[in-house]
């Protein structure tokens, strides 16, 4: 295997890992924000309690 092939393989692995991390971040933030602004009170209160336990500002 050539050096260029190894470098290209590492770059591909890194870009896939970054893409997966970005997708996880977007889904996680979406879950926090969308659940926090939902109308059913039980769901909102559960998200609210989790935010406070993580020291995440919500007010």
CNS distance restraints for C-alpha pairs under 8 A (distance, minus, plus):
assign (resid   1 and name CA) (resid   5 and name CA) 6.35 0.50 0.50
assign (resid   1 and name CA) (resid   6 and name CA) 6.94 0.50 0.50
assign (resid   2 and name CA) (resid   6 and name CA) 6.42 0.50 0.50
assign (resid   3 and name CA) (resid   7 and name CA) 6.11 0.50 0.50
assign (resid   4 and name CA) (resid   8 and name CA) 6.02 0.50 0.50
assign (resid   5 and name CA) (resid   9 and name CA) 6.11 0.50 0.50
assign (resid   6 and name CA) (resid  10 and name CA) 6.28 0.50 0.50
assign (resid   7 and name CA) (resid  11 and name CA) 6.20 0.50 0.50
assign (resid   8 and name CA) (resid  12 and name CA) 6.16 0.50 0.50
assign (resid   9 and name CA) (resid  13 and name CA) 6.23 0.50 0.50
assign (resid  10 and name CA) (resid  14 and name CA) 6.12 0.50 0.50
assign (resid  11 and name CA) (resid  15 and name CA) 6.12 0.50 0.50
assign (resid  12 and name CA) (resid  16 and name CA) 6.17 0.50 0.50
assign (resid  13 and name CA) (resid  17 and name CA) 6.21 0.50 0.50
assign (resid  14 and name CA) (resid  18 and name CA) 6.14 0.50 0.50
assign (resid  15 and name CA) (resid  19 and name CA) 6.04 0.50 0.50
assign (resid  16 and name CA) (resid  20 and name CA) 6.17 0.50 0.50
assign (resid  17 and name CA) (resid  21 and name CA) 6.17 0.50 0.50
assign (resid  18 and name CA) (resid  22 and name CA) 6.10 0.50 0.50
assign (resid  19 and name CA) (resid  23 and name CA) 6.21 0.50 0.50
assign (resid  20 and name CA) (resid  24 and name CA) 6.18 0.50 0.50
assign (resid  21 and name CA) (resid  25 and name CA) 6.09 0.50 0.50
assign (resid  22 and name CA) (resid  26 and name CA) 6.17 0.50 0.50
assign (resid  23 and name CA) (resid  27 and name CA) 6.12 0.50 0.50
assign (resid  24 and name CA) (resid  28 and name CA) 5.95 0.50 0.50
assign (resid  25 and name CA) (resid  29 and name CA) 6.04 0.50 0.50
assign (resid  26 and name CA) (resid  30 and name CA) 5.92 0.50 0.50
assign (resid  27 and name CA) (resid  31 and name CA) 6.05 0.50 0.50
assign (resid  28 and name CA) (resid  32 and name CA) 6.30 0.50 0.50
assign (resid  29 and name CA) (resid  33 and name CA) 6.09 0.50 0.50
assign (resid  30 and name CA) (resid  34 and name CA) 5.66 0.50 0.50
assign (resid  30 and name CA) (resid  35 and name CA) 7.94 0.50 0.50
assign (resid  31 and name CA) (resid  35 and name CA) 5.69 0.50 0.50
assign (resid  32 and name CA) (resid  36 and name CA) 5.95 0.50 0.50
assign (resid  32 and name CA) (resid  47 and name CA) 6.71 0.50 0.50
assign (resid  33 and name CA) (resid  37 and name CA) 6.31 0.50 0.50
assign (resid  34 and name CA) (resid  38 and name CA) 6.21 0.50 0.50
assign (resid  35 and name CA) (resid  43 and name CA) 6.55 0.50 0.50
assign (resid  35 and name CA) (resid  44 and name CA) 6.09 0.50 0.50
assign (resid  35 and name CA) (resid  47 and name CA) 6.22 0.50 0.50
assign (resid  36 and name CA) (resid  43 and name CA) 7.47 0.50 0.50
assign (resid  36 and name CA) (resid  44 and name CA) 4.94 0.50 0.50
assign (resid  36 and name CA) (resid  45 and name CA) 7.70 0.50 0.50
assign (resid  36 and name CA) (resid  47 and name CA) 5.30 0.50 0.50
assign (resid  36 and name CA) (resid  48 and name CA) 6.32 0.50 0.50
assign (resid  37 and name CA) (resid  44 and name CA) 6.52 0.50 0.50
assign (resid  38 and name CA) (resid  43 and name CA) 6.95 0.50 0.50
assign (resid  38 and name CA) (resid  44 and name CA) 5.82 0.50 0.50
assign (resid  39 and name CA) (resid  43 and name CA) 7.84 0.50 0.50
assign (resid  39 and name CA) (resid  44 and name CA) 6.88 0.50 0.50
assign (resid  40 and name CA) (resid  44 and name CA) 6.37 0.50 0.50
assign (resid  41 and name CA) (resid  45 and name CA) 5.96 0.50 0.50
assign (resid  42 and name CA) (resid  46 and name CA) 6.23 0.50 0.50
assign (resid  43 and name CA) (resid  47 and name CA) 6.32 0.50 0.50
assign (resid  44 and name CA) (resid  48 and name CA) 6.02 0.50 0.50
assign (resid  45 and name CA) (resid  49 and name CA) 6.11 0.50 0.50
assign (resid  46 and name CA) (resid  50 and name CA) 6.34 0.50 0.50
assign (resid  47 and name CA) (resid  51 and name CA) 6.16 0.50 0.50
assign (resid  48 and name CA) (resid  52 and name CA) 6.36 0.50 0.50
assign (resid  48 and name CA) (resid  58 and name CA) 7.32 0.50 0.50
assign (resid  49 and name CA) (resid  53 and name CA) 6.22 0.50 0.50
assign (resid  50 and name CA) (resid  54 and name CA) 6.28 0.50 0.50
assign (resid  51 and name CA) (resid  55 and name CA) 6.16 0.50 0.50
assign (resid  51 and name CA) (resid  56 and name CA) 4.88 0.50 0.50
assign (resid  51 and name CA) (resid  57 and name CA) 6.96 0.50 0.50
assign (resid  51 and name CA) (resid  58 and name CA) 6.92 0.50 0.50
assign (resid  52 and name CA) (resid  56 and name CA) 5.79 0.50 0.50
assign (resid  52 and name CA) (resid  57 and name CA) 7.24 0.50 0.50
assign (resid  52 and name CA) (resid  58 and name CA) 7.85 0.50 0.50
